[in-house]
């Protein structure tokens, strides 16, 4: 088993800049059914890659971020 140091999973300013520039896609992906879930998930990929190293964990995180927000608000 490979150990991951804190430095490997530390979120840097470069990662946050990637999220910032990717977030502009939210302007073009608005719809009423899913809101901006595709653009939000696309913007978060650099951070999720740092947090989840295994492919199955990454897939679960992507699915979670694609959920419709209203489901959380109404339950």
Secondary structure, 3 states (H helix, E strand, C coil): CCCCCHHHHCCCHHHHHHHHHHHHHHHHCCECCCECHHHHHHHHHHHHHHHCCCHHHHHHHHHHHCCCHHHHHHC
